[in-house]
Amino acid sequence: MSAPREDVVNPDSEVVPIGHDTENERNVVVNPDSDHDPSGIQVLSTVVNPQGGAVNQGTTFFIRNELRAAHTVTVWVGRSASHLDRDLILAIRVEWSDGRHQTSGDQVTSSTQHSFRFDEGETVTSMSIWAGDRVDRIRWRTNRNRNFDEGGKNYQNGFGGRERVQNVGNGVLLGFHGRDTPNTLFSLGSIFRGPN
């Protein structure tokens, strides 16, 4: 695997290229002149390109709140009209401690909602996203030995995509990004604070 690239980016821009393998992983130095880092300190974030779907499906989205750590993550799991054979991650929402939240995908009433709330000082030690033509499953473990594992788990008969291990940086989850339409979550990648 090639070394991660470093780029200075404005957090409001959508410059992260779309890809389907970990070679597209990169480190992002957040521009210290932006209003997203009032301390003026450069913060290195680990951004793993979204997994799933085709690069031309949907539009790019970013779920993040400046450089704040995620407080609660909620996913909606169910079957879509085009994928009645397996459960998928249909939508994802991140909430932060300041009360703000962002959602991507379709929160259909027929889906099941699952949430994970991070405790103070709790960080992610490992994360994987399973994806093929859609986002099938997400799983992580924390430094407090708690697990979150939701989505389609029936991988017999060729259902579901393959596991994509995420680079969790220093373990502080900032958010997610990917591609979607108002009713379909096509791809998903993680955004973590970089190594200290």
N, CA, C and O of each residue as an XYZ file, in Angstrom:
784
protein
N       0.845     -1.177      0.000
C       0.000      0.000      0.000
C       0.884      1.231      0.000
O       1.883      1.273      0.718
N       0.540      2.215     -0.779
C       1.309      3.440     -0.842
C       1.081      4.256      0.416
O       0.079      4.075      1.107
N       2.009      5.151      0.714
C       1.894      5.995      1.907
C       0.715      6.940      1.758
O       0.433      7.416      0.659
N       0.010      7.221      2.884
C      -1.102      8.166      2.817
C      -0.620      9.531      2.347
O       0.508      9.930      2.634
N      -1.468     10.238      1.633
C      -1.148     11.573      1.152
C      -1.591     12.589      2.182
O      -2.539     12.340      2.928
N      -0.928     13.723      2.237
C      -1.368     14.803      3.100
C      -1.735     15.992      2.229
O      -0.997     16.347      1.310
N      -2.863     16.603      2.515
C      -3.334     17.759      1.780
C      -3.936     18.734      2.764
O      -4.522     18.324      3.766
N      -3.800     20.025      2.492
C      -4.499     21.025      3.281
C      -5.838     21.258      2.612
O      -5.901     21.565      1.422
N      -6.919     21.111      3.386
C      -8.249     21.265      2.816
C      -9.094     22.141      3.704
O      -8.874     22.222      4.913
N     -10.054     22.792      3.104
C     -11.079     23.515      3.837
C     -12.142     22.503      4.209
O     -12.635     21.799      3.328
N     -12.528     22.396      5.506
C     -13.513     21.384      5.886
C     -14.859     21.525      5.192
O     -15.633     20.568      5.189
N     -15.177     22.677      4.601
C     -16.445     22.832      3.901
C     -16.384     22.333      2.465
O     -17.419     22.229      1.806
N     -15.201     22.024      1.972
C     -15.099     21.578      0.589
C     -15.288     20.072      0.513
O     -15.193     19.372      1.521
N     -15.552     19.590     -0.664
C     -15.742     18.161     -0.888
C     -14.631     17.669     -1.795
O     -14.881     17.280     -2.936
N     -13.402     17.683     -1.292
C     -12.267     17.351     -2.134
C     -11.771     15.927     -1.959
O     -10.851     15.509     -2.663
N     -12.360     15.169     -1.035
C     -11.892     13.808     -0.830
C     -12.326     12.956     -2.013
O     -13.524     12.818     -2.258
N     -11.382     12.380     -2.753
C     -11.758     11.582     -3.915
C     -12.453     10.298     -3.500
O     -12.214      9.774     -2.412
N     -13.315      9.795     -4.372
C     -14.058      8.576     -4.090
C     -13.248      7.385     -4.583
O     -12.635      7.447     -5.649
N     -13.242      6.313     -3.819
C     -12.516      5.117     -4.205
C     -13.064      3.912     -3.485
O     -13.975      4.029     -2.665
N     -12.520      2.767     -3.784
C     -13.051      1.536     -3.225
C     -11.993      0.673     -2.566
O     -12.236     -0.516     -2.358
N     -10.845      1.205     -2.233
C      -9.850      0.408     -1.541
C      -9.056      1.296     -0.601
O      -9.127      2.523     -0.675
N      -8.298      0.663      0.284
C      -7.595      1.433      1.301
C      -6.412      2.209      0.748
O      -5.815      2.998      1.480
N      -6.051      2.019     -0.511
C      -5.017      2.868     -1.083
C      -5.496      4.308     -1.178
O      -4.686      5.225     -1.315
N      -6.806      4.514     -1.108
C      -7.352      5.860     -1.168
C      -7.411      6.517      0.199
O      -7.930      7.625      0.339
N      -6.880      5.836      1.210
C      -6.829      6.417      2.539
C      -5.822      7.562      2.521
O      -4.799      7.487      1.840
N      -6.112      8.609      3.261
C      -5.184      9.722      3.285
C      -5.319     10.480      4.582
O      -6.328     10.375      5.279
N      -4.308     11.232      4.894
C      -4.342     12.115      6.044
C      -4.666     13.507      5.554
O      -4.161     13.935      4.516
N      -5.499     14.217      6.287
C      -5.926     15.545      5.882
C      -5.538     16.523      6.975
O      -5.928     16.349      8.129
N      -4.779     17.544      6.629
C      -4.448     18.597      7.576
C      -5.475     19.691      7.402
O      -5.565     20.303      6.337
N      -6.253     19.940      8.444
C      -7.302     20.947      8.361
C      -6.655     22.325      8.371
O      -5.774     22.605      9.185
N      -7.098     23.178      7.462
C      -6.537     24.510      7.283
C      -6.651     25.325      8.575
O      -7.765     25.564      9.042
N      -5.531     25.758      9.164
C      -5.595     26.506     10.415
C      -6.211     27.886     10.255
O      -6.563     28.516     11.252
N      -6.352     28.372      9.025
C      -6.958     29.682      8.801
C      -8.475     29.609      8.713
O      -9.137     30.644      8.645
N      -9.038     28.399      8.713
C     -10.488     28.290      8.599
C     -11.125     28.522      9.956
O     -10.468     28.395     10.989
N     -12.413     28.865      9.953
C     -13.120     29.075     11.209
C     -13.474     27.756     11.882
O     -14.095     27.753     12.945
N     -13.090     26.643     11.283
C     -13.385     25.340     11.865
C     -12.359     24.927     12.901
O     -12.552     23.913     13.571
N     -11.289     25.664     13.057
C     -10.292     25.364     14.071
C      -9.874     26.679     14.707
O      -8.823     27.220     14.366
N     -10.692     27.209     15.639
C     -10.423     28.526     16.186
C      -9.101     28.623     16.924
O      -8.593     29.729     17.110
N      -8.524     27.509     17.352
C      -7.248     27.563     18.056
C      -6.098     27.859     17.110
O      -5.018     28.249     17.555
N      -6.311     27.681     15.804
C      -5.256     27.911     14.832
C      -4.273     26.763     14.737
O      -3.272     26.869     14.029
N      -4.533     25.670     15.433
C      -3.643     24.516     15.417
C      -4.066     23.581     14.290
O      -5.251     23.297     14.118
N      -3.096     23.112     13.532
C      -3.428     22.157     12.484
C      -3.784     20.816     13.122
O      -3.069     20.329     13.997
N      -4.874     20.234     12.686
C      -5.317     18.947     13.205
C      -5.296     17.944     12.063
O      -5.910     18.164     11.019
N      -4.601     16.868     12.264
C      -4.504     15.832     11.249
C      -5.671     14.880     11.400
O      -5.869     14.312     12.474
N      -6.444     14.697     10.347
C      -7.568     13.768     10.367
C      -7.272     12.611      9.435
O      -6.647     12.786      8.390
N      -7.722     11.434      9.817
C      -7.601     10.258      8.977
C      -8.930     10.057      8.272
O      -9.950      9.810      8.916
N      -8.921     10.162      6.944
C     -10.132     10.040      6.142
C      -9.983      8.806      5.267
O      -9.057      8.716      4.460
N     -10.895      7.856      5.429
C     -10.883      6.661      4.586
C     -11.999      6.811      3.570
O     -13.152      7.044      3.932
N     -11.654      6.679      2.302
C     -12.647      6.882      1.253
C     -13.833      5.949      1.424
O     -13.699      4.843      1.947
N     -15.000      6.409      0.976
C     -16.216      5.622      1.157
C     -16.142      4.269      0.475
O     -15.563      4.122     -0.601
N     -16.742      3.285      1.129
C     -16.797      1.928      0.603
C     -18.214      1.646      0.132
O     -19.178      1.987      0.818
N     -18.345      1.020     -1.043
C     -19.649      0.650     -1.569
C     -20.048      1.478     -2.766
O     -19.499      2.554     -3.001
N     -21.008      0.973     -3.524
C     -21.561      1.705     -4.659
C     -20.549      1.980     -5.751
O     -19.389      1.578     -5.662
N     -20.999      2.663     -6.772
C     -20.138      3.092     -7.868
C     -19.831      4.573     -7.689
O     -20.611      5.299     -7.073
N     -18.703      5.023     -8.221
C     -18.272      6.399     -7.999
C     -19.232      7.432     -8.565
O     -19.182      8.596     -8.166
N     -20.098      7.042     -9.477
C     -21.019      8.011    -10.077
C     -22.424      7.927     -9.491
O     -23.333      8.586     -9.998
N     -22.630      7.135     -8.437
C     -23.959      7.013     -7.842
C     -24.133      8.048     -6.737
O     -23.282      8.173     -5.856
N     -25.232      8.783     -6.786
C     -25.538      9.750     -5.740
C     -24.611     10.948     -5.746
O     -23.868     11.181     -6.699
N     -24.672     11.702     -4.661
C     -23.818     12.877     -4.490
C     -23.013     12.725     -3.204
O     -23.403     11.998     -2.290
N     -21.896     13.417     -3.154
C     -21.012     13.344     -1.997
C     -21.640     14.025     -0.792
O     -22.236     15.095     -0.919
N     -21.508     13.407      0.378
C     -21.952     14.036      1.624
C     -20.842     13.935      2.664
O     -20.004     13.035      2.610
N     -20.846     14.863      3.602
C     -19.963     14.835      4.765
C     -20.818     15.036      6.000
O     -21.615     15.972      6.057
N     -20.663     14.178      6.980
C     -21.325     14.319      8.272
C     -20.225     14.659      9.269
O     -19.449     13.789      9.666
N     -20.160     15.917      9.671
C     -19.150     16.346     10.642
C     -19.558     17.687     11.217
O     -20.357     18.413     10.627
N     -19.012     18.000     12.349
C     -19.311     19.238     13.061
C     -17.989     19.838     13.492
O     -17.526     19.641     14.615
N     -17.391     20.580     12.563
C     -16.065     21.138     12.789
C     -15.139     19.993     13.177
O     -15.064     18.995     12.459
N     -14.435     20.116     14.293
C     -13.529     19.053     14.722
C     -14.015     18.386     16.001
O     -13.225     17.795     16.737
N     -15.315     18.481     16.265
C     -15.880     17.886     17.477
C     -16.010     16.369     17.331
O     -16.310     15.853     16.254
N     -15.778     15.679     18.437
C     -15.926     14.224     18.465
C     -17.400     13.850     18.425
O     -18.241     14.536     19.007
N     -17.702     12.768     17.740
C     -19.071     12.255     17.702
C     -19.494     11.859     19.112
O     -18.711     11.278     19.865
N     -20.733     12.176     19.460
C     -21.283     11.841     20.776
C     -22.176     10.606     20.674
O     -22.073      9.695     21.495
N     -23.056     10.575     19.660
C     -23.959      9.443     19.440
C     -24.035      9.156     17.942
O     -24.163     10.075     17.133
N     -23.955      7.887     17.583
C     -24.117      7.459     16.192
C     -25.344      6.551     16.132
O     -25.485      5.624     16.930
N     -26.230      6.832     15.174
C     -27.435      6.029     14.974
C     -27.458      5.524     13.540
O     -27.178      6.278     12.608
N     -27.791      4.249     13.363
C     -27.967      3.694     12.020
C     -29.367      3.102     11.912
O     -29.942      2.635     12.895
N     -29.899      3.133     10.691
C     -31.171      2.500     10.367
C     -30.859      1.295      9.496
O     -30.196      1.424      8.467
N     -31.332      0.126      9.904
C     -31.050     -1.124      9.210
C     -32.357     -1.694      8.668
O     -33.358     -1.760      9.382
N     -32.340     -2.103      7.409
C     -33.530     -2.698      6.810
C     -33.245     -3.111      5.381
O     -32.094     -3.158      4.945
N     -34.306     -3.408      4.665
C     -34.186     -3.823      3.265
C     -34.731     -2.729      2.374
O     -35.713     -2.067      2.712
N     -34.093     -2.545      1.243
C     -34.555     -1.530      0.300
C     -35.330     -2.203     -0.822
O     -35.273     -3.422     -0.985
N     -36.049     -1.406     -1.590
C     -36.838     -1.947     -2.704
C     -35.955     -2.679     -3.709
O     -36.392     -3.647     -4.331
N     -34.716     -2.219     -3.870
C     -33.819     -2.852     -4.839
C     -32.992     -3.984     -4.228
O     -32.312     -4.710     -4.953
N     -33.044     -4.140     -2.909
C     -32.263     -5.181     -2.226
C     -33.132     -5.856     -1.166
O     -32.923     -5.666      0.032
N     -34.093     -6.632     -1.610
C     -35.001     -7.317     -0.691
C     -34.385     -8.579     -0.097
O     -34.961     -9.185      0.807
N     -33.209     -8.979     -0.603
C     -32.589    -10.229     -0.176
C     -31.712    -10.100      1.059
O     -31.279    -11.119      1.597
N     -31.428     -8.873      1.537
C     -30.535     -8.717      2.689
C     -30.744     -7.375      3.369
O     -31.250     -6.423      2.775
N     -30.341     -7.327      4.629
C     -30.379     -6.071      5.376
C     -29.208     -5.194      4.972
O     -28.117     -5.682      4.676
N     -29.453     -3.895      4.965
C     -28.452     -2.889      4.627
C     -28.466     -1.799      5.687
O     -29.416     -1.685      6.462
N     -27.405     -1.000      5.713
C     -27.431      0.254      6.462
C     -28.132      1.248      5.540
O     -27.581      1.629      4.507
N     -29.327      1.663      5.901
C     -30.119      2.556      5.049
C     -29.850      4.024      5.329
O     -29.994      4.864      4.440
N     -29.458      4.341      6.562
C     -29.182      5.732      6.935
C     -28.244      5.743      8.129
O     -28.149      4.769      8.875
N     -27.548      6.868      8.296
C     -26.663      7.057      9.443
C     -26.783      8.496      9.917
O     -26.880      9.422      9.112
N     -26.777      8.670     11.236
C     -26.828     10.016     11.820
C     -25.765     10.114     12.909
O     -25.553      9.177     13.679
N     -25.105     11.262     12.956
C     -24.148     11.549     14.022
C     -24.654     12.754     14.789
O     -25.073     13.751     14.200
N     -24.612     12.653     16.116
C     -24.954     13.765     17.000
C     -23.710     14.129     17.793
O     -22.901     13.266     18.135
N     -23.566     15.429     18.084
C     -22.434     15.920     18.855
C     -22.925     16.488     20.179
O     -24.122     16.714     20.357
N     -22.008     16.717     21.102
C     -22.381     17.163     22.446
C     -23.005     18.549     22.463
O     -23.645     18.920     23.447
N     -22.832     19.326     21.393
C     -23.441     20.660     21.340
C     -24.889     20.615     20.852
O     -25.513     21.660     20.669
N     -25.429     19.404     20.638
C     -26.820     19.247     20.221
C     -27.031     19.193     18.719
O     -28.126     18.861     18.266
N     -26.015     19.510     17.944
C     -26.154     19.457     16.489
C     -26.118     18.007     16.020
O     -25.533     17.144     16.674
N     -26.751     17.753     14.880
C     -26.725     16.415     14.294
C     -26.871     16.532     12.785
O     -27.400     17.517     12.270
N     -26.388     15.502     12.085
C     -26.517     15.407     10.628
C     -26.843     13.965     10.274
O     -26.374     13.028     10.921
N     -27.659     13.802      9.231
C     -28.102     12.479      8.802
C     -27.909     12.330      7.302
O     -28.041     13.295      6.550
N     -27.595     11.118      6.877
C     -27.531     10.789      5.460
C     -28.266      9.474      5.243
O     -28.191      8.566      6.071
N     -28.975      9.380      4.127
C     -29.697      8.162      3.801
C     -31.172      8.273      4.129
O     -31.683      9.359      4.401
N     -31.849      7.133      4.101
C     -33.306      7.076      4.242
C     -33.690      6.431      5.569
O     -33.412      5.254      5.801
N     -34.331      7.209      6.435
C     -34.781      6.712      7.740
C     -36.198      6.160      7.604
O     -37.136      6.687      8.203
N     -36.347      5.108      6.823
C     -37.674      4.560      6.540
C     -38.283      3.949      7.795
O     -37.576      3.434      8.662
N     -39.605      4.017      7.873
C     -40.302      3.521      9.058
C     -40.207      2.011      9.205
O     -40.362      1.491     10.310
N     -39.956      1.300      8.116
C     -39.864     -0.159      8.194
C     -38.487     -0.633      8.661
O     -38.269     -1.834      8.820
N     -37.568      0.288      8.880
C     -36.224     -0.095      9.304
C     -36.133     -0.113     10.832
O     -37.004      0.405     11.530
N     -35.062     -0.720     11.327
C     -34.794     -0.790     12.758
C     -33.679      0.187     13.089
O     -32.662      0.232     12.396
N     -33.863      0.963     14.135
C     -32.908      1.993     14.526
C     -32.018      1.462     15.654
O     -32.509      0.861     16.609
N     -30.697      1.689     15.532
C     -29.725      1.267     16.542
C     -28.804      2.447     16.836
O     -28.312      3.094     15.911
N     -28.567      2.734     18.120
C     -27.727      3.875     18.500
C     -26.603      3.443     19.430
O     -26.717      2.469     20.174
N     -25.516      4.201     19.360
C     -24.370      4.009     20.251
C     -23.966      5.378     20.764
O     -23.693      6.284     19.978
N     -23.927      5.531     22.079
C     -23.512      6.793     22.698
C     -22.139      6.600     23.333
O     -21.947      5.715     24.167
N     -21.186      7.440     22.928
C     -19.836      7.367     23.470
C     -19.800      7.997     24.856
O     -20.357      9.072     25.075
N     -19.133      7.311     25.795
C     -18.907      7.869     27.121
C     -17.747      8.862     27.054
O     -16.972      8.852     26.098
N     -17.632      9.706     28.056
C     -16.519     10.662     28.140
C     -15.194      9.893     28.099
O     -14.986      8.964     28.879
N     -14.304     10.284     27.190
C     -12.998      9.648     27.074
C     -12.984      8.330     26.322
O     -11.928      7.715     26.176
N     -14.129      7.889     25.845
C     -14.197      6.617     25.116
C     -13.765      6.827     23.668
O     -14.210      7.770     23.014
N     -12.909      5.959     23.175
C     -12.407      6.060     21.806
C     -12.578      4.726     21.084
O     -12.751      3.680     21.708
N     -12.527      4.788     19.762
C     -12.660      3.599     18.914
C     -11.282      2.966     18.747
O     -10.316      3.648     18.403
N     -11.194      1.658     18.992
C      -9.925      0.948     18.811
C      -9.877      0.190     17.486
O      -8.793     -0.090     16.974
N     -11.038     -0.142     16.929
C     -11.084     -0.776     15.609
C     -12.451     -0.514     14.992
O     -13.456     -0.414     15.695
N     -12.474     -0.405     13.661
C     -13.730     -0.214     12.933
C     -13.618     -0.890     11.577
O     -12.577     -0.840     10.923
N     -14.717     -1.526     11.166
C     -14.820     -2.098      9.825
C     -16.162     -1.721      9.226
O     -17.164     -1.609      9.932
N     -16.168     -1.529      7.918
C     -17.393     -1.298      7.159
C     -17.445     -2.368      6.074
O     -16.482     -2.560      5.331
N     -18.581     -3.064      5.990
C     -18.792     -4.049      4.926
C     -19.600     -3.373      3.828
O     -20.629     -2.755      4.102
N     -19.140     -3.488      2.594
C     -19.839     -2.835      1.492
C     -19.582     -3.583      0.196
O     -18.507     -4.137     -0.029
N     -20.602     -3.579     -0.646
C     -20.508     -4.062     -2.015
C     -21.093     -2.966     -2.876
O     -20.472     -1.919     -3.060
N     -22.298     -3.199     -3.412
C     -22.955     -2.136     -4.166
C     -23.732     -1.195     -3.245
O     -24.219     -0.157     -3.693
N     -23.853     -1.544     -1.970
C     -24.451     -0.700     -0.933
C     -23.663     -0.912      0.357
O     -22.766     -1.753      0.412
N     -23.997     -0.153      1.383
C     -23.358     -0.309      2.690
C     -24.126     -1.389      3.448
O     -25.314     -1.238      3.734
N     -23.435     -2.475      3.769
C     -24.091     -3.620      4.384
C     -24.032     -3.616      5.910
O     -25.012     -3.959      6.571
N     -22.893     -3.233      6.464
C     -22.694     -3.430      7.902
C     -21.606     -2.497      8.403
O     -20.705     -2.123      7.652
N     -21.689     -2.118      9.689
C     -20.642     -1.346     10.343
C     -20.411     -1.938     11.724
O     -21.353     -2.301     12.429
N     -19.132     -2.028     12.099
C     -18.791     -2.590     13.409
C     -17.600     -1.838     13.978
O     -16.641     -1.546     13.264
N     -17.665     -1.523     15.275
C     -16.493     -0.981     15.950
C     -16.421     -1.483     17.376
O     -17.399     -1.965     17.947
N     -15.218     -1.352     17.935
C     -14.938     -1.707     19.328
C     -14.249     -0.505     19.955
O     -13.513      0.219     19.285
N     -14.494     -0.293     21.258
C     -13.918      0.874     21.928
C     -12.913      0.462     23.003
O     -12.779     -0.713     23.343
N     -12.213      1.469     23.524
C     -11.252      1.245     24.601
C     -11.933      0.855     25.917
O     -11.251      0.510     26.882
N     -13.252      0.905     25.968
C     -14.018      0.473     27.145
C     -14.622     -0.920     26.921
O     -15.522     -1.340     27.648
N     -14.115     -1.624     25.911
C     -14.575     -2.980     25.569
C     -16.056     -3.042     25.239
O     -16.723     -4.041     25.507
N     -16.560     -1.967     24.655
C     -17.942     -1.974     24.162
C     -17.901     -2.123     22.650
O     -16.971     -1.658     21.992
N     -18.926     -2.780     22.106
C     -19.004     -3.047     20.668
C     -20.291     -2.499     20.086
O     -21.326     -2.450     20.750
N     -20.202     -2.087     18.834
C     -21.370     -1.725     18.035
C     -21.246     -2.533     16.760
O     -20.224     -2.438     16.079
N     -22.243     -3.320     16.414
C     -22.181     -4.187     15.239
C     -23.586     -4.294     14.663
O     -24.408     -5.067     15.155
N     -23.859     -3.517     13.622
C     -25.209     -3.456     13.056
C     -25.162     -3.551     11.539
O     -24.159     -3.225     10.903
N     -26.273     -4.005     10.981
C     -26.407     -4.136      9.540
C     -26.604     -5.583      9.159
O     -26.869     -6.435     10.007
N     -26.470     -5.855      7.866
C     -26.647     -7.203      7.360
C     -25.532     -8.121      7.813
O     -24.353     -7.782      7.703
N     -25.900     -9.269      8.317
C     -24.895    -10.216      8.809
C     -25.033    -11.580      8.157
O     -24.382    -12.534      8.581
N     -25.872    -11.688      7.130
C     -26.050    -12.943      6.411
C     -25.188    -12.887      5.156
O     -25.590    -12.310      4.147
N     -23.993    -13.491      5.220
C     -23.073    -13.419      4.096
C     -23.013    -14.732      3.326
O     -22.066    -14.971      2.577
N     -24.015    -15.579      3.505
C     -24.090    -16.811      2.732
C     -24.698    -16.501      1.368
O     -25.383    -15.493      1.197
N     -24.448    -17.355      0.425
C     -25.019    -17.234     -0.929
C     -24.607    -15.943     -1.630
O     -25.328    -15.460     -2.504
N     -23.459    -15.378     -1.260
C     -22.951    -14.198     -1.945
C     -23.583    -12.892     -1.537
O     -23.326    -11.869     -2.172
N     -24.412    -12.885     -0.491
C     -25.040    -11.637     -0.055
C     -24.016    -10.766      0.664
O     -23.175    -11.264      1.413
N     -24.097     -9.492      0.432
C     -23.264     -8.547      1.168
C     -21.900     -8.348      0.560
O     -21.432     -9.151     -0.247
N     -21.272     -7.263      0.965
C     -19.955     -6.906      0.463
C     -18.856     -7.409      1.375
O     -19.100     -8.142      2.334
N     -17.630     -6.994      1.050
C     -16.502     -7.472      1.841
C     -16.129     -6.469      2.926
O     -16.483     -5.292      2.856
N     -15.413     -6.955      3.918
C     -14.996     -6.130      5.043
C     -13.918     -5.150      4.613
O     -12.970     -5.528      3.925
N     -14.062     -3.888      5.018
C     -13.065     -2.846      4.764
C     -12.650     -2.283      6.122
O     -13.426     -1.574      6.763
N     -11.442     -2.594      6.559
C     -10.937     -2.118      7.846
C     -10.622     -0.631      7.727
O      -9.983     -0.203      6.766
N     -11.069      0.156      8.703
C     -10.875      1.598      8.699
C      -9.647      1.972      9.537
O      -9.334      1.293     10.516
N      -8.959      3.039      9.160
C      -7.857      3.579      9.954
C      -8.476      4.496     10.995
O      -9.057      5.523     10.644
N      -8.361      4.140     12.276
C      -9.054      4.889     13.323
C      -8.216      6.017     13.922
O      -8.624      6.611     14.920
N      -7.066      6.323     13.345
C      -6.270      7.446     13.850
C      -6.014      7.314     15.338
O      -5.520      6.284     15.797
N      -6.355      8.372     16.111
C      -6.179      8.287     17.564
C      -7.439      7.776     18.257
O      -7.512      7.776     19.486
N      -8.429      7.340     17.482
C      -9.634      6.745     18.045
C     -10.798      7.686     18.227
O     -11.896      7.246     18.567
N     -10.585      8.987     18.006
C     -11.665      9.963     18.174
C     -12.428     10.070     16.860
O     -11.917     10.602     15.874
N     -13.657      9.559     16.857
C     -14.497      9.585     15.663
C     -15.070     10.984     15.471
O     -15.745     11.513     16.355
N     -14.799     11.581     14.308
C     -15.318     12.914     13.987
C     -16.603     12.827     13.181
O     -17.477     13.682     13.327
N     -16.738     11.806     12.328
C     -17.931     11.688     11.495
C     -17.727     10.691     10.378
O     -16.886      9.796     10.455
N     -18.528     10.872      9.328
C     -18.507      9.965      8.182
C     -18.671     10.771      6.901
O     -19.038     11.946      6.937
N     -18.399     10.138      5.784
C     -18.665     10.732      4.475
C     -18.951      9.605      3.501
O     -18.697      8.435      3.786
N     -19.484      9.978      2.346
C     -19.812      8.968      1.349
C     -20.620      9.558      0.223
O     -20.487     10.735     -0.111
N     -21.466      8.721     -0.363
C     -22.337      9.155     -1.450
C     -23.742      8.647     -1.164
O     -23.929      7.528     -0.688
N     -24.746      9.506     -1.468
C     -26.131      9.133     -1.210
C     -27.077      9.872     -2.138
O     -26.684     10.784     -2.866
N     -28.335      9.452     -2.091
C     -29.463     10.196     -2.638
C     -30.440     10.323     -1.472
O     -30.185      9.754     -0.410
N     -31.550     11.048     -1.629
C     -32.480     11.168     -0.505
C     -32.999      9.829      0.026
O     -33.428      9.750      1.177
N     -32.967      8.779     -0.794
C     -33.494      7.503     -0.304
C     -32.515      6.340     -0.362
O     -32.922      5.197     -0.153
N     -31.234      6.590     -0.640
C     -30.263      5.501     -0.726
C     -28.905      5.939     -0.199
O     -28.378      6.976     -0.603
N     -28.340      5.139      0.711
C     -26.965      5.329      1.168
C     -26.094      4.386      0.343
O     -26.108      3.174      0.557
N     -25.334      4.947     -0.603
C     -24.544      4.126     -1.515
C     -23.202      3.715     -0.931
O     -22.796      2.562     -1.071
N     -22.504      4.646     -0.273
C     -21.163      4.342      0.219
C     -20.910      5.093      1.517
O     -21.573      6.086      1.816
N     -19.934      4.601      2.287
C     -19.654      5.175      3.596
C     -18.183      5.006      3.935
O     -17.617      3.928      3.750
N     -17.568      6.063      4.426
C     -16.198      6.036      4.929
C     -16.136      6.808      6.228
O     -17.007      7.632      6.505
N     -15.120      6.552      7.021
C     -15.008      7.168      8.345
C     -14.063      8.361      8.332
O     -13.192      8.474      7.470
N     -14.252      9.249      9.308
C     -13.350     10.378      9.530
C     -12.976     10.354     11.009
O     -13.838     10.506     11.876
N     -11.687     10.163     11.293
C     -11.173     10.133     12.659
C     -10.135     11.227     12.844
O      -9.504     11.670     11.885
N      -9.967     11.651     14.074
C      -8.858     12.537     14.393
C      -7.584     11.733     14.196
O      -7.532     10.553     14.541
N      -6.561     12.366     13.645
C      -5.328     11.661     13.326
C      -4.507     11.319     14.551
O      -4.839     11.733     15.661
N      -3.431     10.561     14.355
C      -2.573     10.187     15.482
C      -2.013     11.432     16.154
O      -1.753     12.443     15.502
N      -1.832     11.344     17.461
C      -1.294     12.495     18.217
C       0.128     12.776     17.826
O       0.742     13.703     18.354
